[in-house]
């Protein structure tokens, strides 16, 4: 599912994937207005939502050097993981801001947005975080300048770090909920810091009070006022939530920047092909479901066929899986959007098939080399070195080419 620069994939329920897409769409649309001028265009973000964390391993997550500056975050679909998921998404976006934010403000925004929720038209901001309220209520503010504004980082797990995170959340909360023109004042604060003003000077210039007075006001705000969350409209220009589109194991790995299960590694002597049988998929009735923002119904026979393709990949029958997926892709002329989405999967599965063919060629050439037939193996190693996308496989092939050309062809084994 894609919505603007957000892609949501996973094995969670359809309802959870739609809800995640709507929430992240609204977050992307509203976040720049919290600190005007600090954020540029958001980076592409891939959100992975699964029933079980073990599902991520099937698509090769965590990612390997994701390309294009994408942010990839993952979580299980249970409600307990929701705040952490939103915190990580917000942190990633904050850290890629156009103007660097002071640590307390970056953390405070991420904590503030950890309770964010949204539908396609309305978002909820500023729910209280019980553990932060409890920490702030456990003691008084120490004398002197507050440590929150001088700490170089507050990402740790010490008692001081946790207290500073609670304070940062409270300061952002009071500025966005109880301060006149709070977002504009935050934008002014970031601008002053970027120009070289210290936090103390920027605080007075932007908020009209000292750091200590601001923190004291923030503590009273969350401990005594117990403010309610506020509701805001999602900007009309935000892209609608897209359709639910199935992904093969190869396609998911491509989105995540990982390596699909079924990718082979070179070995001196490859084991025989897997004989495991994958039963044919049972007849699946075509059931049309329409999701929010979906102009065309999703035909559930397509996900069933994609699931069968995944089972073929898992059984090591990736060439058969590719033939099946190519046929499915060609048949979707009635649904150009679904056909376009599966085009990505076809391309990724072709890459997997090509890689595995080259591994088999590589292993055959190693057998020739071990049998003393270096001249016969040389051409194969050159082919693998030229065609392999996997740097490790290409490097091994080049090493064998150099060995043979240097006269190091191996003698037959006795």
C-alpha positions as CSV (number, residue, x, y, z in Angstrom):
1,X,0.0,0.0,0.0
2,X,1.4,3.4,-0.9
3,X,0.2,6.9,0.2
4,X,2.4,9.7,-1.1
5,X,6.0,8.9,0.1
6,X,4.8,6.3,2.6
7,X,4.7,2.5,1.7
8,X,3.1,0.1,4.2
9,X,3.8,-3.6,3.9
10,X,3.4,-6.6,6.2
11,X,1.4,-9.5,7.4
12,X,-0.9,-7.7,9.7
13,X,-4.7,-7.5,9.1
14,X,-6.0,-5.4,6.2
15,X,-7.6,-3.1,8.8
16,X,-4.3,-2.5,10.6
17,X,-2.4,-1.8,7.4
18,X,-5.0,0.7,6.3
19,X,-5.0,2.4,9.8
20,X,-1.2,2.6,9.7
21,X,-1.2,4.1,6.3
22,X,-3.8,6.7,7.3
23,X,-1.8,7.6,10.5
24,X,1.5,8.0,8.7
25,X,-0.1,10.0,5.9
26,X,-1.5,12.5,8.4
27,X,1.8,12.5,10.3
28,X,3.7,13.5,7.2
29,X,1.2,16.2,6.4
30,X,1.0,17.7,9.9
31,X,4.5,17.4,11.3
32,X,6.1,20.4,9.3
33,X,3.5,22.7,10.9
34,X,4.6,21.9,14.4
35,X,8.0,23.6,13.8
36,X,7.5,25.9,10.8
37,X,10.5,26.2,8.6
38,X,12.5,23.4,10.2
39,X,11.4,20.6,7.8
40,X,11.9,20.2,4.1
41,X,10.4,17.4,2.0
42,X,10.0,14.2,3.9
43,X,12.1,11.2,2.9
44,X,10.5,8.0,1.5
45,X,9.3,5.9,4.4
46,X,8.6,2.1,4.4
47,X,6.5,0.9,7.4
48,X,6.5,-2.9,8.1
49,X,3.6,-4.1,10.2
50,X,3.6,-7.9,11.0
51,X,1.7,-10.3,13.2
52,X,4.9,-11.8,14.5
53,X,8.5,-10.4,14.5
54,X,9.7,-13.7,13.0
55,X,7.8,-12.8,9.8
56,X,10.4,-10.1,9.1
57,X,13.1,-12.7,8.6
58,X,11.2,-14.2,5.7
59,X,11.8,-11.0,3.7
60,X,15.4,-10.5,4.9
61,X,14.7,-7.7,7.4
62,X,16.6,-5.8,8.8
63,X,17.5,-4.2,5.6
64,X,21.0,-4.2,4.0
65,X,22.1,-0.7,3.0
66,X,18.7,0.6,1.9
67,X,19.0,2.8,-1.1
68,X,17.5,6.2,-1.9
69,X,17.6,7.6,1.6
70,X,14.6,5.6,2.6
71,X,13.6,5.3,6.3
72,X,12.5,1.7,7.1
73,X,10.7,1.0,10.4
74,X,9.0,-2.1,11.6
75,X,6.8,-3.3,14.5
76,X,4.3,-5.9,15.4
77,X,0.6,-5.1,15.0
78,X,-0.3,-5.4,18.7
79,X,-1.4,-2.2,20.4
80,X,1.5,-2.2,22.9
81,X,4.0,-1.7,20.0
82,X,2.1,1.3,18.6
83,X,3.7,4.1,20.7
84,X,7.2,2.8,20.0
85,X,6.4,2.5,16.3
86,X,5.2,6.1,16.1
87,X,8.1,7.3,18.2
88,X,10.6,5.7,15.8
89,X,8.9,7.1,12.8
90,X,8.8,10.6,14.3
91,X,12.5,10.4,15.4
92,X,13.6,9.4,11.9
93,X,11.8,12.3,10.4
94,X,13.0,14.8,13.0
95,X,16.6,13.7,12.5
96,X,16.3,14.3,8.8
97,X,15.0,17.9,9.3
98,X,16.4,20.6,7.1
99,X,17.5,22.6,10.2
100,X,19.1,20.5,13.0
101,X,16.9,20.6,16.1
102,X,18.4,20.7,19.7
103,X,18.4,17.3,21.3
104,X,15.6,18.1,23.8
105,X,13.3,19.4,21.1
106,X,13.9,16.4,18.8
107,X,13.2,14.0,21.6
108,X,10.3,16.1,22.9
109,X,8.6,16.0,19.5
110,X,9.1,12.3,19.1
111,X,7.6,11.7,22.5
112,X,4.7,14.1,21.8
113,X,3.9,12.2,18.6
114,X,4.1,8.8,20.2
115,X,0.4,9.1,21.0
116,X,-0.6,10.4,17.6
117,X,-3.5,8.8,15.8
118,X,-5.5,9.7,12.7
119,X,-8.2,8.8,10.2
120,X,-8.2,10.1,6.7
121,X,-9.8,13.4,7.7
122,X,-9.0,14.0,11.4
123,X,-5.9,13.6,13.6
124,X,-5.6,13.5,17.4
125,X,-2.6,15.2,19.0
126,X,-1.3,15.5,22.6
127,X,-2.7,12.6,24.6
128,X,-0.9,12.4,27.9
129,X,1.9,9.8,28.4
130,X,1.2,8.3,31.9
131,X,4.8,7.3,32.5
132,X,6.1,10.8,31.8
133,X,3.4,12.3,34.1
134,X,4.5,9.9,36.8
135,X,8.2,10.8,36.5
136,X,7.5,14.5,36.6
137,X,5.3,14.1,39.6
138,X,7.8,12.1,41.6
139,X,10.1,15.0,42.5
140,X,10.6,18.8,42.4
141,X,12.6,20.8,39.9
142,X,16.3,21.0,41.1
143,X,17.8,24.4,41.7
144,X,19.9,26.1,39.0
145,X,19.6,25.9,35.2
146,X,17.6,22.8,34.1
147,X,19.8,20.0,32.9
148,X,17.3,19.2,30.1
149,X,18.6,22.2,28.0
150,X,22.3,21.4,28.5
151,X,22.3,17.6,28.1
152,X,24.2,16.7,24.9
153,X,21.9,13.6,24.4
154,X,18.9,12.2,26.2
155,X,18.6,8.9,24.3
156,X,19.9,6.6,27.1
157,X,18.0,4.6,29.7
158,X,19.4,6.0,32.9
159,X,17.0,7.6,35.4
160,X,18.3,11.1,34.4
161,X,17.7,10.3,30.7
162,X,14.2,9.1,31.4
163,X,13.4,12.2,33.4
164,X,14.9,14.5,30.7
165,X,12.7,12.8,28.1
166,X,9.6,13.4,30.3
167,X,10.6,17.1,30.7
168,X,11.2,17.4,26.9
169,X,7.8,16.0,26.2
170,X,6.2,18.4,28.7
171,X,7.9,21.4,27.2
172,X,6.8,20.5,23.7
173,X,3.3,19.8,25.0
174,X,2.9,23.2,26.7
175,X,4.3,25.1,23.7
176,X,1.9,23.4,21.3
177,X,-1.2,23.4,23.6
178,X,-1.0,26.4,25.9
179,X,1.3,28.9,24.3
180,X,0.0,31.6,22.0
181,X,1.4,31.0,18.5
182,X,3.3,28.0,19.9
183,X,4.4,26.5,16.6
184,X,5.6,29.8,15.2
185,X,7.5,30.4,18.4
186,X,9.2,27.0,18.1
187,X,10.1,27.8,14.5
188,X,11.6,31.1,15.7
189,X,13.6,29.3,18.5
190,X,15.1,26.8,15.9
191,X,16.0,29.7,13.6
192,X,17.7,31.6,16.5
193,X,19.7,28.4,17.5
194,X,20.7,27.8,13.9
195,X,22.1,31.4,13.7
196,X,24.4,30.7,16.7
197,X,22.3,31.8,19.7
198,X,22.6,29.6,22.8
199,X,19.5,27.8,24.1
200,X,19.1,30.3,26.9
201,X,19.2,33.4,24.6
202,X,17.0,31.7,22.0
203,X,14.5,30.7,24.7
204,X,14.0,34.3,25.8
205,X,13.9,35.5,22.3
206,X,11.3,33.0,21.1
207,X,9.2,32.3,24.2
208,X,9.7,35.4,26.3
209,X,10.8,33.5,29.4
210,X,13.9,31.7,30.8
211,X,14.4,28.0,30.4
212,X,13.7,27.4,34.1
213,X,10.4,29.3,33.9
214,X,9.4,27.4,30.7
215,X,10.1,24.0,32.3
216,X,8.3,25.0,35.5
217,X,5.3,26.0,33.4
218,X,5.4,22.8,31.4
219,X,5.4,20.7,34.6
220,X,2.4,22.5,36.0
221,X,0.7,22.2,32.6
222,X,0.8,18.4,32.6
223,X,0.6,17.7,36.4
224,X,-2.1,20.2,37.4
225,X,-4.0,21.1,34.3
226,X,-4.1,17.6,32.9
227,X,-4.9,18.9,29.4
228,X,-7.0,17.0,27.0
229,X,-5.9,15.9,23.5
230,X,-6.8,18.2,20.6
231,X,-8.3,17.3,17.3
232,X,-7.1,18.8,14.0
233,X,-8.2,18.3,10.4
234,X,-5.8,16.5,8.1
235,X,-4.8,18.9,5.3
236,X,-7.0,18.4,2.2
237,X,-3.9,18.2,0.0
238,X,-2.5,15.1,1.7
239,X,-2.5,12.1,-0.7
240,X,-5.3,9.6,-0.1
241,X,-4.6,6.2,1.4
242,X,-3.8,3.8,-1.4
243,X,-4.9,0.3,-2.1
244,X,-3.9,-2.9,-0.4
245,X,-1.5,-4.6,-2.9
246,X,0.0,-8.0,-2.4
247,X,3.8,-8.5,-2.3
248,X,5.8,-11.6,-3.0
249,X,8.6,-12.5,-0.7
250,X,11.0,-11.2,-3.4
251,X,9.0,-8.0,-3.8
252,X,9.0,-7.4,0.0
253,X,12.7,-7.9,0.2
254,X,13.2,-5.3,-2.6
255,X,11.0,-2.8,-0.8
256,X,12.9,-3.3,2.4
257,X,16.4,-3.5,0.8
258,X,16.9,-7.0,2.2
259,X,17.6,-10.4,0.7
260,X,14.8,-12.7,0.0
261,X,14.6,-16.2,1.6
262,X,15.6,-18.7,-1.1
263,X,18.7,-16.7,-2.3
264,X,21.5,-19.2,-2.7
265,X,25.1,-18.9,-1.6
266,X,28.1,-20.4,-3.5
267,X,29.3,-23.8,-2.2
268,X,32.0,-26.2,-3.4
269,X,29.3,-28.8,-4.3
270,X,25.7,-27.7,-4.4
271,X,23.2,-30.0,-2.8
272,X,20.5,-31.6,-5.1
273,X,17.4,-29.6,-5.9
274,X,14.8,-29.6,-3.2
275,X,12.2,-32.3,-3.8
276,X,9.7,-30.8,-1.4
277,X,6.3,-30.7,-2.8
278,X,4.1,-27.6,-2.8
279,X,0.4,-28.6,-3.3
280,X,-1.5,-26.7,-5.9
281,X,-3.6,-23.8,-4.4
282,X,-7.2,-24.7,-3.7
283,X,-9.9,-23.0,-5.7
284,X,-10.4,-19.5,-4.2
285,X,-13.6,-17.7,-4.9
286,X,-13.2,-14.1,-6.2
287,X,-14.4,-11.8,-3.4
288,X,-14.3,-8.0,-4.0
289,X,-13.5,-5.8,-1.0
290,X,-13.3,-2.0,-1.2
291,X,-11.0,-0.2,1.3
292,X,-10.9,3.5,2.2
293,X,-9.5,5.5,-0.7
294,X,-9.7,2.5,-3.0
295,X,-11.4,3.2,-6.3
296,X,-11.1,-0.4,-7.6
297,X,-12.0,-3.4,-5.6
298,X,-9.2,-5.8,-4.5
299,X,-9.8,-9.2,-5.9
300,X,-8.8,-11.7,-3.2
301,X,-7.8,-14.4,-5.8
302,X,-4.7,-12.3,-6.5
303,X,-3.3,-12.4,-2.9
304,X,-4.0,-16.2,-2.9
305,X,-2.0,-16.6,-6.0
306,X,0.8,-14.4,-4.6
307,X,0.8,-16.6,-1.5
308,X,1.2,-19.7,-3.6
309,X,4.2,-18.0,-5.4
310,X,5.7,-17.3,-1.9
311,X,5.4,-21.0,-1.0
312,X,7.2,-22.0,-4.2
313,X,10.0,-19.5,-3.4
314,X,10.3,-21.0,0.1
315,X,10.5,-24.5,-1.4
316,X,13.4,-23.5,-3.6
317,X,11.3,-23.6,-6.8
318,X,11.9,-20.0,-7.7
319,X,11.9,-20.5,-11.5
320,X,8.4,-22.1,-11.3
321,X,7.4,-19.2,-9.1
322,X,8.6,-16.7,-11.7
323,X,6.6,-18.4,-14.5
324,X,3.5,-18.4,-12.3
325,X,3.9,-14.7,-11.3
326,X,4.6,-13.6,-14.9
327,X,1.4,-15.3,-16.0
328,X,-0.5,-13.6,-13.2
329,X,1.0,-10.2,-14.1
330,X,0.1,-10.6,-17.7
331,X,-3.5,-11.5,-16.8
332,X,-4.2,-8.3,-14.9
333,X,-5.0,-6.1,-17.8
334,X,-8.4,-5.3,-16.2
335,X,-6.6,-3.7,-13.2
336,X,-3.6,-1.6,-14.3
337,X,-2.8,-0.4,-10.8
338,X,-2.5,-4.0,-9.5
339,X,-0.6,-5.0,-12.6
340,X,1.9,-2.1,-12.1
341,X,2.4,-3.0,-8.4
342,X,3.1,-6.7,-9.3
343,X,5.6,-5.5,-12.0
344,X,8.0,-4.7,-9.1
345,X,7.6,-8.2,-7.8
346,X,8.2,-9.7,-11.2
347,X,11.4,-7.7,-11.5
348,X,12.7,-8.7,-8.1
349,X,11.9,-12.4,-8.6
350,X,13.7,-12.3,-12.0
351,X,16.8,-10.9,-10.1
352,X,16.5,-13.8,-7.6
353,X,16.2,-16.4,-10.4
354,X,19.2,-14.9,-12.2
355,X,21.3,-14.8,-9.0
356,X,20.5,-18.5,-8.3
357,X,21.3,-19.5,-11.8
358,X,24.6,-17.8,-11.6
359,X,25.3,-19.5,-8.2
360,X,24.6,-22.9,-9.9
361,X,27.0,-21.9,-12.8
362,X,29.6,-20.8,-10.3
363,X,29.4,-24.1,-8.3
364,X,29.6,-26.1,-11.5
365,X,32.8,-24.2,-12.5
366,X,34.3,-24.9,-9.1
367,X,33.7,-28.6,-9.8
368,X,35.5,-28.3,-13.1
369,X,38.4,-26.4,-11.5
370,X,38.7,-29.1,-8.8
371,X,38.8,-31.7,-11.6
372,X,41.7,-29.9,-13.2
373,X,39.7,-28.4,-16.1
374,X,40.7,-24.8,-15.5
375,X,40.3,-23.8,-19.1
376,X,36.7,-24.9,-19.1
377,X,35.9,-23.2,-15.8
378,X,37.5,-19.9,-16.9
379,X,34.8,-18.9,-19.2
380,X,32.1,-19.6,-16.7
381,X,33.8,-17.6,-13.9
382,X,34.2,-14.7,-16.3
383,X,30.5,-14.8,-17.1
384,X,29.5,-14.9,-13.4
385,X,31.9,-12.0,-12.6
386,X,30.4,-9.9,-15.4
387,X,26.7,-10.7,-14.7
388,X,26.4,-11.1,-10.9
389,X,24.8,-8.2,-9.0
390,X,25.9,-9.7,-5.7
391,X,29.3,-8.2,-4.9
392,X,30.4,-11.2,-3.0
393,X,29.6,-13.6,-5.8
394,X,31.3,-11.4,-8.4
395,X,34.4,-11.0,-6.2
396,X,34.7,-14.8,-5.7
397,X,34.4,-15.3,-9.5
398,X,37.0,-12.7,-10.2
399,X,39.4,-14.3,-7.7
400,X,39.1,-17.7,-9.6
401,X,39.6,-15.9,-12.9
402,X,42.8,-14.4,-11.5
403,X,43.9,-17.8,-10.1
404,X,43.5,-19.6,-13.4
405,X,45.1,-16.9,-15.5
406,X,48.1,-16.9,-13.1
407,X,48.5,-20.6,-13.8
408,X,47.0,-21.8,-10.6
409,X,44.4,-24.2,-12.1
410,X,43.9,-27.1,-9.7
411,X,44.9,-30.7,-10.3
412,X,42.3,-33.5,-10.3
413,X,41.6,-34.8,-6.8
414,X,42.9,-38.3,-6.1
